[in-house]
Structure formats: C-alpha cells, structure tokens
C-alpha cells in the first residue's frame, strides 16, 4: 500500500513539473518572437455577445499568464490572458 502511494505521489509531481516546463517554454518562445506580427485566436465561454475572437498585433510583452500586443494601424494596446488562448499564428520578420 505504501509503495503504491509513493508512486502516485511521484507521478503527480512529474505532471506538475511537465506542465511548468511546457508553460515556461511557451513563454520563452513568445519572448523569442517579440516584435513580430501575430494573430491570437481566443475563446470566451459563457459570453452572449461573442464566443470566439481573433486579435492581431505586434507582440510587445509576453508575461507569465498574459501577452501584451499592439495594433500598429490604430496604436491600440491590448492585454490578452493565456487562459482564453486557443492558438497563435505568427508572421516571422527576419
């Protein structure tokens, strides 16, 4: 019984560690493409006006749980939370 409990504890710690690594690598990736034009596809459940929305702009600041983008045409700056993020497409500028 004790051995099974230890194995469960180790596997749950490994899952937490993997999620942390995945999140950190995503943040690192966004930092590496800072300054590029990106399209963020977001979903907002339980919203009667709009459920899914896309935001396009230049990546200004990627944070721990958010990203700040700026629309160059209008100069508008937006803060997007990762919890609503579905996927990102980026137009790389070399």
Number of C-alpha atoms within 10 A of each C-alpha: 5 6 8 9 9 10 11 11 11 11 11 11 11 12 11 11 12 12 11 12 12 12 14 13 12 14 17 14 12 21 16 11 19 17 17 17 20 21 17 20 16 20 16 14 10 8 9 7 7 10 11 14 12 13 15 18 22 20 23 20 15 21 15 11 11 16 19 16 27 21 15 12 7 7 10 10 15 16 13 18 14 15 11 16 17 12 12 14 11 16 11 11 8 5
